[in-house]
């Protein structure tokens, strides 16, 4: 008896990108927003972060371990630069570099220090005066930290790889991690992380 061979591209039902962006309510506005998401070129995303593109191919984000190169010594910095050169020699497929920088949100810290400040509005003892001065300093630092976007920002680097099908994208993932040799710390994103990157990438005003 002949049995039907399973396709190597078969996988569990992937969560909808429309549902992730809150566009599954069926309203007229959702229909317009869905057309925008489709225009971006993505139709779906699997639980392990593999994107289905509208042209039938697939893609995936690999996160790069962030390191402050300016704080490293010359020898260590050269190792990182050499590792990226080696990566490009071994990994010959197409890829895209994605860099995201967002302002650090200190709203919760500001709310906490304002709460402490309200509790000691009229300091009487020396201890209360010192405590109020310290709270004011911490509150000011939190405010300035969120405003100074040039010096204090959350910077993340990603490499987006592509493949013809599910098997191809998984092979390319292993090849990229092998070419990395551990220095860049390439790690595949899961569904939630991928949706977050897509949202931030296409909504420049998002936090």
LUMGUDO-434521 format. One line per field, with one value per residue (C-alpha): z, y, x; residue number from 0; chain. Coordinates in Angstrom, 2 decimals. Last residue first. Layout:
# LUMGUDO-434521
pz: Z; ... .
py: Y; ... .
px: X; ... .
tikol: NUM; ... .
dovex: A; ... .
//
This chain:
# LUMGUDO-434521
pz: 21.78; 18.53; 16.37; 13.62; 13.13; 10.36; 11.98; 15.46; 14.47; 12.52; 15.44; 17.90; 15.60; 15.40; 19.18; 19.71; 17.08; 18.11; 17.12; 15.90; 17.80; 16.33; 19.07; 17.05; 18.41; 18.25; 15.04; 13.01; 9.94; 11.88; 13.03; 9.45; 8.11; 10.73; 9.85; 6.11; 6.55; 8.46; 5.76; 3.01; 4.73; 5.25; 1.63; -0.79; 1.93; 3.37; 6.19; 8.22; 10.40; 13.48; 15.56; 18.62; 20.03; 23.17; 23.52; 26.02; 24.49; 21.51; 23.00; 25.94; 26.99; 28.71; 30.72; 31.58; 33.24; 35.15; 36.29; 37.54; 39.53; 41.08; 42.10; 43.55; 45.53; 46.95; 48.03; 49.65; 51.56; 52.80; 54.00; 55.65; 57.49; 58.73; 60.22; 59.14; 55.50; 54.11; 50.81; 52.07; 50.79; 47.54; 46.74; 47.13; 44.66; 42.29; 42.52; 41.56; 38.69; 37.26; 37.47; 35.67; 32.94; 32.31; 28.66; 26.86; 23.40; 20.48; 18.07; 15.55; 13.09; 10.45; 8.24; 5.27; 3.93; 0.58; 0.58; 0.64; 4.34; 4.60; 3.37; 4.83; 8.26; 8.08; 7.60; 10.52; 12.67; 11.66; 12.88; 16.19; 16.61; 15.79; 18.61; 21.01; 20.02; 20.09; 23.59; 23.97; 25.21; 21.71; 20.51; 22.87; 22.30; 21.16; 20.50; 17.00; 16.65; 13.73; 11.89; 9.52; 5.93; 3.64; -0.04; -1.54; -3.05; -0.20; 2.34; 5.06; 8.12; 10.34; 13.98; 15.82; 16.30; 12.56; 10.93; 8.21; 5.07; 4.91; 2.04; 3.63; 1.31; 3.16; 6.39; 4.61; 3.17; 6.68; 7.87; 5.32; 6.33; 10.00; 9.39; 7.89; 10.93; 10.84; 14.34; 13.22; 12.92; 16.43; 15.19; 16.41; 15.02; 11.57; 11.82; 12.23; 14.43; 12.48; 12.10; 12.85; 10.16; 6.72; 4.53; 4.31; 2.62; 3.95; 1.62; 0.92; 1.62; -0.98; 0.00 .
py: 53.05; 53.46; 56.57; 54.70; 52.23; 49.83; 48.54; 48.72; 46.54; 44.10; 43.80; 43.18; 40.57; 38.77; 38.77; 37.32; 34.60; 33.49; 35.19; 33.16; 33.80; 35.00; 35.43; 37.75; 36.06; 32.48; 31.32; 33.45; 31.25; 28.30; 30.39; 31.55; 28.00; 26.70; 29.41; 28.85; 25.18; 26.15; 28.65; 26.06; 23.38; 25.83; 27.02; 29.30; 30.90; 34.32; 35.76; 38.91; 39.93; 41.93; 44.67; 46.34; 49.80; 51.02; 54.68; 56.92; 59.25; 60.56; 60.12; 62.45; 62.93; 59.57; 59.84; 63.47; 62.55; 59.62; 61.70; 64.46; 61.95; 60.48; 63.95; 64.89; 61.63; 62.32; 65.84; 64.53; 61.89; 64.47; 66.70; 63.75; 62.77; 66.31; 66.32; 68.43; 67.60; 69.10; 67.34; 63.98; 61.49; 63.38; 62.89; 59.13; 59.02; 61.29; 58.82; 55.90; 57.73; 58.73; 55.14; 53.90; 56.56; 55.69; 54.62; 54.41; 55.93; 53.55; 52.46; 49.71; 48.32; 45.74; 44.09; 42.17; 38.82; 37.18; 33.90; 33.56; 32.80; 31.64; 34.72; 37.15; 35.52; 35.63; 39.40; 39.70; 37.61; 39.77; 42.90; 41.23; 39.98; 43.45; 44.92; 42.39; 43.40; 47.14; 47.11; 47.24; 50.22; 51.59; 48.23; 48.40; 44.92; 43.82; 40.08; 39.92; 38.77; 36.52; 37.42; 34.92; 34.76; 32.65; 32.42; 32.25; 35.76; 37.04; 36.21; 33.62; 34.54; 32.02; 33.14; 29.80; 30.03; 30.60; 33.98; 34.92; 36.96; 39.34; 41.73; 45.15; 45.60; 42.76; 44.75; 47.82; 45.77; 44.56; 48.17; 48.95; 45.87; 46.71; 50.15; 48.52; 46.28; 42.52; 42.17; 40.40; 43.43; 43.50; 43.60; 40.05; 38.95; 40.24; 38.47; 35.24; 32.52; 29.57; 26.27; 23.51; 22.56; 20.96; 22.17; 18.72; 17.53; 14.32; 11.36; 9.80; 6.13; 3.39; 0.00 .
px: 9.11; 7.15; 7.60; 9.46; 6.64; 7.77; 10.95; 9.45; 6.49; 8.64; 11.08; 8.24; 6.68; 10.03; 10.49; 7.00; 7.48; 10.97; 14.22; 17.20; 20.47; 23.77; 26.39; 28.64; 31.77; 30.50; 32.17; 29.69; 30.13; 28.69; 25.72; 25.14; 25.36; 22.93; 20.41; 20.96; 20.10; 16.96; 15.95; 16.48; 14.41; 11.54; 11.57; 13.45; 15.53; 16.40; 18.50; 17.89; 20.82; 19.91; 21.54; 20.03; 20.72; 18.92; 19.75; 21.51; 24.09; 22.13; 18.65; 19.29; 15.69; 15.13; 18.35; 17.64; 14.35; 15.83; 18.81; 16.48; 14.44; 17.60; 18.80; 15.41; 15.29; 18.77; 17.82; 14.63; 16.61; 19.11; 16.25; 14.50; 17.70; 18.24; 14.77; 11.84; 11.18; 7.97; 7.26; 8.51; 5.92; 5.40; 9.09; 8.84; 5.94; 7.87; 10.78; 8.53; 6.82; 10.19; 11.42; 8.30; 8.66; 12.32; 11.96; 15.31; 15.01; 15.16; 17.89; 17.35; 19.89; 18.90; 21.54; 20.13; 21.25; 21.93; 23.82; 27.63; 28.08; 31.69; 33.57; 31.03; 31.30; 35.09; 34.98; 32.55; 34.89; 37.86; 36.07; 35.24; 38.80; 40.17; 38.10; 39.61; 43.15; 42.44; 40.95; 37.21; 35.16; 34.58; 33.25; 30.27; 28.85; 25.40; 24.95; 23.51; 19.91; 19.03; 15.82; 14.22; 13.04; 10.88; 10.00; 6.50; 6.47; 4.28; 6.97; 6.45; 8.49; 10.27; 10.12; 9.97; 6.21; 5.78; 5.15; 2.67; 2.00; 4.95; 5.77; 5.26; 2.26; 0.52; 0.82; -0.64; -3.52; -4.23; -4.43; -7.14; -9.13; -8.61; -10.13; -13.22; -13.57; -12.97; -11.52; -8.34; -6.05; -4.57; -0.97; -0.34; -3.71; -2.76; 0.59; -1.34; 0.08; 1.52; -0.26; 2.16; 4.64; 4.79; 7.67; 9.25; 6.10; 4.67; 4.69; 1.33; 1.36; 1.37; 0.00 .
tikol: 206; 205; 204; 203; 202; 201; 200; 199; 198; 197; 196; 195; 194; 193; 192; 191; 190; 189; 188; 187; 186; 185; 184; 183; 182; 181; 180; 179; 178; 177; 176; 175; 174; 173; 172; 171; 170; 169; 168; 167; 166; 165; 164; 163; 162; 161; 160; 159; 158; 157; 156; 155; 154; 153; 152; 151; 150; 149; 148; 147; 146; 145; 144; 143; 142; 141; 140; 139; 138; 137; 136; 135; 134; 133; 132; 131; 130; 129; 128; 127; 126; 125; 124; 123; 122; 121; 120; 119; 118; 117; 116; 115; 114; 113; 112; 111; 110; 109; 108; 107; 106; 105; 104; 103; 102; 101; 100; 99; 98; 97; 96; 95; 94; 93; 92; 91; 90; 89; 88; 87; 86; 85; 84; 83; 82; 81; 80; 79; 78; 77; 76; 75; 74; 73; 72; 71; 70; 69; 68; 67; 66; 65; 64; 63; 62; 61; 60; 59; 58; 57; 56; 55; 54; 53; 52; 51; 50; 49; 48; 47; 46; 45; 44; 43; 42; 41; 40; 39; 38; 37; 36; 35; 34; 33; 32; 31; 30; 29; 28; 27; 26; 25; 24; 23; 22; 21; 20; 19; 18; 17; 16; 15; 14; 13; 12; 11; 10; 9; 8; 7; 6; 5; 4; 3; 2; 1; 0 .
dovex: A; A; A; A; A; A; A; A; A; A; A; A; A; A; A; A; A; A; A; A; A; A; A; A; A; A; A; A; A; A; A; A; A; A; A; A; A; A; A; A; A; A; A; A; A; A; A; A; A; A; A; A; A; A; A; A; A; A; A; A; A; A; A; A; A; A; A; A; A; A; A; A; A; A; A; A; A; A; A; A; A; A; A; A; A; A; A; A; A; A; A; A; A; A; A; A; A; A; A; A; A; A; A; A; A; A; A; A; A; A; A; A; A; A; A; A; A; A; A; A; A; A; A; A; A; A; A; A; A; A; A; A; A; A; A; A; A; A; A; A; A; A; A; A; A; A; A; A; A; A; A; A; A; A; A; A; A; A; A; A; A; A; A; A; A; A; A; A; A; A; A; A; A; A; A; A; A; A; A; A; A; A; A; A; A; A; A; A; A; A; A; A; A; A; A; A; A; A; A; A; A; A; A; A; A; A; A .
//
